[in-house]
Amino acid sequence: MSNNHVQTAPVLSPLTAAQRQQLVDLPSRWVTTQEQLFNLLDEIDTCEHIALDTEFIKRDTFYPILALVQVNTGKGVYLLDVPKLYMDEFWEVIRDVPTLVLHACGEDLGIYYLLSKLPPLDNVFDTQIALGFLVGESAWGYQRALAKVLGIHVDKGESQSDWLQRPLTFEQEQYAADDVRYLLALHDAIAEQLAARALLDYAREDCQSYAREVYDNINTADDALYLSVADFRDSPQQLALLQALCEWREELARSLNRPRAFILRPQTLREIVEKPPHSIKQLSFTSIKPNVIRQYGQEILALVAEVRQADPANYPATLPPPYRNLDNPTQKAVSQATREYAAKLGMDESVLMRKKWLSELYAQILANQTAQANAQHNPSNLAANLSPWLRGWRQAWAIATLVPILQTAVGQPADDASASD
């Protein structure tokens, strides 16, 4: 994609002294009992939007340990002492709030989905994603967003604190409260500017697409985990080994409650797949940790041998090449089309389209081509199998404009598959 960016209007919307003081004066309260939590839930039920953030520990565990949830209802800031609370009803209630405001919400949503076991949220407004429509794709952190949009400085020095310790220090409490204290004001300022540029609905839709993506990643089937580290140049046997190793690692990580990288890092997986070992000595030539070799080396070698002896008909299919492998004229044509449409909408082209989505679109076209060759072609399959990001407001444009370019590149004539679903 090109690096040419649409010029964006200034996003600075500084608060007045009175508005700033009003936010500073918001009372901050601890929630440590079920009765206090139920009172908060009653208050949330009356809110059109709330701000949410979490503090957790996940350095040495597979499952995150949620230590604190911060909520701003507009009437007060609440610090939920999660280890003391039964949270199931809380997760249910925030699902029904019209707008749930977060910033860089990936980890927060991941915790929500893991702990609540509820469907994807459809009320998320991520101020980082929304801000991208005004300033481009670059991910602004919360501190920078507040400074550039509201003219407010917050200290982020406690981000790596021990959030399970009690009592928290004054600095930890201040940090935690400030993470949501200004978040509703940030939402309002960004939403106002997006609405003025007719981009608000697009931003909201992208927030829901991201919420769905996080949900799908959290709920990836064990036998599909290998796809995140697989390469299109891998042979079917290499993919089968990678699949077996990732499934084994996942089961072990869960049982030990240790991070996946504690067992096998992505680099180590690639080393084993590219040069499958026959012995413990060969395994030791990889970057695998010595303690893992001692404890699990034989299990890993058994997996390698099992894949070698398996029926090749059961190996996974090779992966399609990524978009970046297409010839330059095709990539230039896609970039030109993206640049023109982004300019028409008044947004940065990197917000409109990413190479990851182009690779997914290209893969779907190749899959359709294979289906067509096997007399299983269904023009509606392309639209139906698009990623969440491409099934929304981008869909009609992507299918009408980008698909014909990509179809031509793979030697597939544009046909009914280029019609909008």
C-alpha positions as CSV (number, residue, x, y, z in Angstrom):
1,M,0.0,0.0,0.0
2,S,1.2,3.5,-0.7
3,N,2.3,5.8,2.1
4,N,0.5,8.8,0.8
5,H,-2.0,10.0,3.4
6,V,-5.1,12.1,3.2
7,Q,-4.6,15.4,5.0
8,T,-6.7,15.3,8.2
9,A,-8.2,18.2,10.1
10,P,-6.7,19.0,13.5
11,V,-8.2,16.7,16.2
12,L,-7.5,19.0,19.2
13,S,-10.6,19.6,21.2
14,P,-9.3,20.9,24.5
15,L,-11.5,20.9,27.5
16,T,-12.4,24.1,29.2
17,A,-11.1,24.7,32.7
18,A,-14.6,24.0,34.1
19,Q,-14.9,20.7,32.1
20,R,-11.5,19.6,33.2
21,Q,-12.3,20.3,36.8
22,Q,-15.6,18.4,36.5
23,L,-13.7,15.3,35.4
24,V,-11.1,15.7,38.1
25,D,-13.8,16.0,40.7
26,L,-15.5,12.8,39.7
27,P,-15.7,10.7,42.8
28,S,-13.6,7.5,42.8
29,R,-14.9,4.6,44.8
30,W,-13.8,1.0,45.5
31,V,-16.2,-1.9,44.9
32,T,-15.3,-4.7,47.2
33,T,-18.6,-6.4,48.1
34,Q,-21.4,-7.9,46.1
35,E,-23.8,-5.4,47.5
36,Q,-21.7,-2.5,46.2
37,L,-21.4,-4.3,42.8
38,F,-25.1,-4.7,42.6
39,N,-25.6,-1.0,43.3
40,L,-23.1,-0.2,40.5
41,L,-25.0,-2.5,38.1
42,D,-28.2,-0.6,38.9
43,E,-26.4,2.6,38.0
44,I,-24.9,1.1,34.8
45,D,-28.5,0.1,33.8
46,T,-29.3,3.8,33.5
47,C,-26.3,4.8,31.4
48,E,-26.2,5.3,27.7
49,H,-22.4,4.7,27.7
50,I,-19.8,3.7,30.2
51,A,-16.0,3.6,30.0
52,L,-14.1,0.4,30.9
53,D,-10.6,-0.7,31.5
54,T,-8.9,-3.7,33.1
55,E,-5.7,-4.4,35.0
56,F,-4.4,-8.0,35.0
57,I,-1.4,-10.2,35.4
58,K,-0.3,-12.5,32.6
59,R,3.4,-12.7,32.5
60,D,3.8,-16.3,33.7
61,T,0.3,-17.8,33.1
62,F,-1.8,-19.1,30.2
63,Y,-5.0,-17.7,31.7
64,P,-4.9,-14.0,32.7
65,I,-5.4,-13.2,36.4
66,L,-7.9,-10.3,36.5
67,A,-7.0,-8.0,39.4
68,L,-9.0,-4.8,38.8
69,V,-11.8,-3.5,36.5
70,Q,-12.2,0.3,36.2
71,V,-15.6,1.7,35.2
72,N,-16.6,5.3,34.6
73,T,-20.4,5.8,34.5
74,G,-20.2,9.6,34.0
75,K,-21.4,9.9,37.6
76,G,-18.3,8.3,39.2
77,V,-15.2,6.2,38.7
78,Y,-15.4,2.7,40.2
79,L,-12.5,0.4,41.0
80,L,-13.7,-3.2,41.2
81,D,-11.7,-5.4,43.4
82,V,-12.2,-8.5,41.2
83,P,-10.6,-11.2,43.4
84,K,-13.3,-10.4,46.0
85,L,-16.2,-10.4,43.7
86,Y,-18.4,-12.8,41.7
87,M,-18.4,-11.1,38.3
88,D,-20.8,-13.1,36.1
89,E,-23.7,-10.6,36.4
90,F,-21.3,-7.7,35.7
91,W,-20.3,-9.2,32.3
92,E,-24.0,-9.7,31.4
93,V,-24.9,-6.1,32.3
94,I,-22.1,-4.4,30.4
95,R,-23.1,-6.4,27.3
96,D,-26.4,-4.5,27.3
97,V,-25.0,-1.0,27.7
98,P,-25.7,0.9,24.5
99,T,-22.1,2.0,24.1
100,L,-19.1,0.4,25.9
101,V,-16.1,2.8,25.5
102,L,-12.5,1.4,25.7
103,H,-9.1,2.4,24.3
104,A,-6.9,-0.3,22.6
105,C,-9.4,-2.9,23.7
106,G,-7.9,-6.1,22.4
107,E,-6.6,-7.4,25.8
108,D,-9.7,-6.2,27.7
109,L,-12.0,-8.0,25.3
110,G,-9.9,-11.1,25.4
111,I,-10.3,-11.2,29.1
112,Y,-14.0,-10.5,28.8
113,Y,-14.5,-13.4,26.3
114,L,-12.4,-15.8,28.4
115,L,-14.1,-15.1,31.7
116,S,-17.7,-14.5,30.5
117,K,-18.0,-17.2,27.8
118,L,-20.5,-14.8,26.2
119,P,-21.0,-14.1,22.4
120,P,-19.1,-11.2,20.7
121,L,-19.9,-7.8,21.9
122,D,-21.8,-5.5,19.5
123,N,-21.6,-2.3,21.6
124,V,-17.9,-1.6,21.6
125,F,-16.5,1.9,20.8
126,D,-12.7,1.7,20.7
127,T,-11.3,5.3,20.8
128,Q,-8.0,4.1,19.3
129,I,-9.7,2.6,16.2
130,A,-12.1,5.6,15.9
131,L,-9.2,8.0,16.2
132,G,-7.5,6.3,13.3
133,F,-10.2,7.6,11.0
134,L,-9.1,11.2,11.9
135,V,-5.3,10.8,12.0
136,G,-4.5,7.7,10.0
137,E,-3.7,4.1,10.8
138,S,-1.0,4.8,13.4
139,A,-2.1,3.4,16.8
140,W,-2.2,6.3,19.3
141,G,-1.8,5.2,22.9
142,Y,-4.2,6.5,25.5
143,Q,-1.7,9.0,26.9
144,R,-1.0,10.5,23.4
145,A,-4.7,10.5,22.5
146,L,-5.6,12.5,25.6
147,A,-2.8,14.9,25.1
148,K,-3.5,15.5,21.4
149,V,-7.3,15.5,21.5
150,L,-8.2,16.9,24.9
151,G,-5.0,18.6,26.0
152,I,-4.8,16.4,29.1
153,H,-1.7,14.7,30.4
154,V,-1.8,11.5,32.4
155,D,1.0,9.5,33.9
156,K,1.5,6.0,32.6
157,G,4.3,5.0,34.9
158,E,2.4,2.3,36.8
159,S,1.4,0.2,33.8
160,Q,3.7,-2.7,34.8
161,S,2.6,-2.6,38.5
162,D,1.7,-5.6,40.6
163,W,-2.1,-5.1,40.4
164,L,-2.8,-8.0,42.8
165,Q,-1.2,-6.4,45.7
166,R,-3.4,-4.9,48.4
167,P,-3.6,-2.2,49.2
168,L,-2.7,-0.5,46.0
169,T,-0.4,2.5,46.3
170,F,-1.8,6.0,45.8
171,E,0.0,6.2,42.5
172,Q,-1.6,2.9,41.3
173,E,-5.1,4.0,42.3
174,Q,-4.6,7.3,40.5
175,Y,-3.3,5.6,37.4
176,A,-6.2,3.1,37.4
177,A,-8.8,5.8,37.9
178,D,-7.3,8.1,35.2
179,D,-7.5,5.2,32.7
180,V,-11.2,5.7,32.6
181,R,-11.7,9.2,34.1
182,Y,-11.2,11.0,30.7
183,L,-12.3,8.2,28.4
184,L,-15.9,9.3,28.0
185,A,-14.8,12.8,27.2
186,L,-12.3,11.4,24.6
187,H,-15.2,9.4,23.1
188,D,-17.4,12.4,22.8
189,A,-14.7,14.6,21.2
190,I,-13.8,11.9,18.6
191,A,-17.4,11.0,17.9
192,E,-18.3,14.6,17.3
193,Q,-15.5,15.1,14.7
194,L,-16.3,11.8,13.0
195,A,-20.0,12.7,12.7
196,A,-19.1,16.0,11.2
197,R,-17.1,14.2,8.5
198,A,-19.8,11.5,8.0
199,L,-17.4,8.8,9.3
200,L,-18.9,7.9,12.6
201,D,-20.9,4.9,11.3
202,Y,-17.8,3.5,9.6
203,A,-15.8,3.8,12.8
204,R,-18.5,2.2,14.9
205,E,-18.7,-0.7,12.4
206,D,-15.0,-1.2,12.5
207,C,-15.1,-1.4,16.3
208,Q,-17.6,-4.2,16.1
209,S,-15.5,-6.0,13.4
210,Y,-12.5,-5.8,15.8
211,A,-14.6,-7.1,18.7
212,R,-15.6,-10.1,16.5
213,E,-12.0,-10.6,15.4
214,V,-10.8,-10.8,19.0
215,Y,-13.6,-13.2,19.8
216,D,-12.7,-15.4,16.8
217,N,-9.0,-15.4,17.9
218,I,-9.8,-16.4,21.4
219,N,-12.1,-19.2,20.2
220,T,-9.8,-20.5,17.5
221,A,-10.0,-24.3,17.3
222,D,-6.9,-26.1,18.5
223,D,-6.4,-27.8,15.1
224,A,-6.4,-24.3,13.4
225,L,-3.8,-22.7,15.8
226,Y,-1.0,-23.6,13.4
227,L,-2.2,-21.1,10.8
228,S,-0.9,-18.2,12.8
229,V,2.7,-19.4,12.4
230,A,2.4,-21.3,9.1
231,D,4.0,-20.1,5.8
232,F,2.6,-20.5,2.3
233,R,5.9,-22.1,1.3
234,D,5.4,-25.0,3.9
235,S,4.8,-28.4,2.4
236,P,1.7,-30.4,3.5
237,Q,3.9,-32.5,5.8
238,Q,5.5,-29.5,7.4
239,L,2.0,-28.0,7.9
240,A,0.9,-31.3,9.5
241,L,3.9,-31.2,11.9
242,L,3.2,-27.6,12.7
243,Q,-0.5,-28.4,13.4
244,A,0.5,-31.3,15.7
245,L,3.0,-29.3,17.6
246,C,0.6,-26.4,18.1
247,E,-2.1,-28.6,19.4
248,W,0.3,-30.4,21.7
249,R,1.6,-27.1,23.0
250,E,-1.9,-25.7,23.6
251,E,-3.0,-28.7,25.6
252,L,0.2,-28.6,27.7
253,A,0.1,-24.8,28.2
254,R,-3.5,-25.0,29.5
255,S,-2.7,-27.9,31.8
256,L,0.3,-26.2,33.3
257,N,-1.3,-22.7,33.1
258,R,1.9,-21.4,31.5
259,P,2.2,-19.1,28.4
260,R,2.6,-20.9,25.0
261,A,6.1,-19.4,24.6
262,F,7.1,-21.0,27.9
263,I,7.0,-24.3,26.1
264,L,7.7,-23.5,22.4
265,R,8.3,-20.1,21.0
266,P,7.1,-19.4,17.4
267,Q,10.8,-19.3,16.3
268,T,11.3,-22.7,17.8
269,L,8.3,-24.1,16.1
270,R,9.6,-22.9,12.7
271,E,13.0,-24.4,13.4
272,I,11.5,-27.8,14.2
273,V,9.3,-27.7,11.1
274,E,12.0,-26.7,8.8
275,K,14.5,-29.3,10.0
276,P,12.5,-32.0,11.8
277,P,14.8,-33.7,14.3
278,H,15.4,-37.4,14.6
279,S,17.1,-37.3,18.0
280,I,17.4,-35.4,21.2
281,K,20.8,-34.1,20.0
282,Q,19.3,-32.7,16.9
283,L,16.5,-31.2,18.9
284,S,19.1,-29.4,21.1
285,F,20.4,-27.6,18.0
286,T,17.2,-25.5,18.0
287,S,16.4,-22.6,20.3
288,I,14.2,-24.9,22.4
289,K,14.8,-24.4,26.2
290,P,16.9,-27.1,27.8
291,N,14.3,-27.8,30.5
292,V,11.7,-28.4,27.8
293,I,14.0,-30.9,26.1
294,R,14.5,-32.7,29.4
295,Q,10.8,-32.9,30.2
296,Y,9.2,-33.1,26.8
297,G,11.9,-33.9,24.2
298,Q,10.7,-37.5,23.7
299,E,7.1,-36.3,23.3
300,I,8.2,-33.9,20.6
301,L,10.2,-36.6,18.8
302,A,7.2,-38.9,18.9
303,L,5.0,-36.2,17.3
304,V,7.6,-35.8,14.5
305,A,7.7,-39.5,13.9
306,E,3.9,-39.8,13.9
307,V,3.6,-37.1,11.3
308,R,6.3,-38.8,9.1
309,Q,4.4,-42.0,9.2
310,A,0.9,-40.5,8.7
311,D,-1.1,-40.9,5.5
312,P,-0.2,-37.8,3.3
313,A,-3.9,-37.7,2.3
314,N,-4.6,-36.4,5.8
315,Y,-2.1,-33.6,5.7
316,P,-3.4,-30.0,5.6
317,A,-3.6,-28.3,2.2
318,T,-0.9,-25.8,1.4
319,L,-1.7,-22.2,2.0
320,P,-2.3,-19.6,-0.7
321,P,0.4,-17.1,-1.4
322,P,0.0,-13.7,0.3
323,Y,-1.0,-10.6,-1.5
324,R,2.5,-9.3,-1.3
325,N,3.6,-12.0,-3.8
326,L,1.4,-10.5,-6.6
327,D,3.2,-8.7,-9.4
328,N,3.8,-5.0,-9.0
329,P,1.3,-3.8,-11.7
330,T,-1.5,-5.6,-9.8
331,Q,-0.4,-4.1,-6.4
332,K,-0.1,-0.6,-8.0
333,A,-3.6,-1.0,-9.4
334,V,-5.0,-2.0,-6.0
335,S,-3.2,0.9,-4.3
336,Q,-4.5,3.4,-6.9
337,A,-8.1,2.2,-6.4
338,T,-7.7,2.3,-2.6
339,R,-6.2,5.8,-2.7
340,E,-9.0,7.1,-4.9
341,Y,-11.8,5.7,-2.7
342,A,-10.1,6.7,0.5
343,A,-9.8,10.3,-0.8
344,K,-13.5,10.2,-1.8
345,L,-14.4,9.2,1.8
346,G,-12.0,11.6,3.4
347,M,-10.0,9.1,5.3
348,D,-6.4,7.7,5.2
349,E,-6.0,4.8,2.8
350,S,-4.4,2.6,5.4
351,V,-7.6,2.8,7.4
352,L,-9.6,1.8,4.3
353,M,-7.5,-1.3,3.5
354,R,-4.7,-3.3,5.0
355,K,-2.5,-5.9,3.4
356,K,-3.8,-8.6,5.8
357,W,-7.3,-8.0,4.4
358,L,-6.1,-8.0,0.9
359,S,-4.4,-11.4,1.5
360,E,-7.6,-12.7,2.8
361,L,-9.5,-11.4,-0.2
362,Y,-6.9,-12.8,-2.6
363,A,-7.1,-16.2,-0.8
364,Q,-10.9,-16.3,-1.3
365,I,-10.5,-15.6,-5.0
366,L,-8.0,-18.4,-5.3
367,A,-10.4,-20.7,-3.4
368,N,-13.2,-19.7,-5.8
369,Q,-11.0,-20.4,-8.7
370,T,-10.3,-23.9,-7.4
371,A,-14.0,-24.5,-6.7
372,Q,-14.8,-23.3,-10.2
373,A,-12.2,-25.8,-11.7
374,N,-13.9,-28.5,-9.6
375,A,-17.4,-27.5,-10.9
376,Q,-18.3,-26.4,-7.4
377,H,-18.3,-22.7,-8.2
378,N,-20.8,-20.6,-6.3
379,P,-20.6,-16.8,-7.0
380,S,-22.0,-16.0,-3.6
381,N,-19.2,-17.8,-1.8
382,L,-16.8,-15.0,-2.1
383,A,-18.9,-12.4,-0.3
384,A,-20.1,-15.0,2.3
385,N,-16.5,-15.9,3.3
386,L,-15.0,-12.4,3.6
387,S,-13.5,-11.4,6.9
388,P,-15.6,-9.3,9.3
389,W,-13.6,-6.2,8.2
390,L,-14.7,-6.7,4.6
391,R,-18.3,-7.8,5.1
392,G,-19.4,-4.3,6.2
393,W,-19.1,-0.9,4.7
394,R,-16.1,-1.9,2.6
395,Q,-17.8,-4.9,1.0
396,A,-19.6,-3.3,-2.0
397,W,-16.5,-1.3,-3.0
398,A,-14.1,-4.2,-2.4
399,I,-16.1,-6.6,-4.5
400,A,-16.9,-4.2,-7.3
401,T,-13.4,-2.6,-7.5
402,L,-10.7,-4.8,-6.0
403,V,-12.0,-8.3,-6.9
404,P,-11.8,-7.7,-10.7
405,I,-8.2,-6.5,-10.4
406,L,-7.2,-9.5,-8.3
407,Q,-9.2,-12.0,-10.5
408,T,-7.3,-10.7,-13.6
409,A,-4.0,-11.2,-11.7
410,V,-4.7,-14.9,-11.1
411,G,-6.1,-15.5,-14.6
412,Q,-9.7,-15.7,-13.5
413,P,-12.1,-13.5,-15.5
414,A,-14.4,-11.2,-13.6
415,D,-17.8,-12.8,-13.4
416,D,-20.8,-12.9,-11.1
417,A,-18.5,-13.3,-8.1
418,S,-17.8,-9.6,-8.5
419,A,-21.4,-8.7,-7.8
420,S,-22.3,-7.3,-4.4
421,D,-24.0,-9.7,-2.1
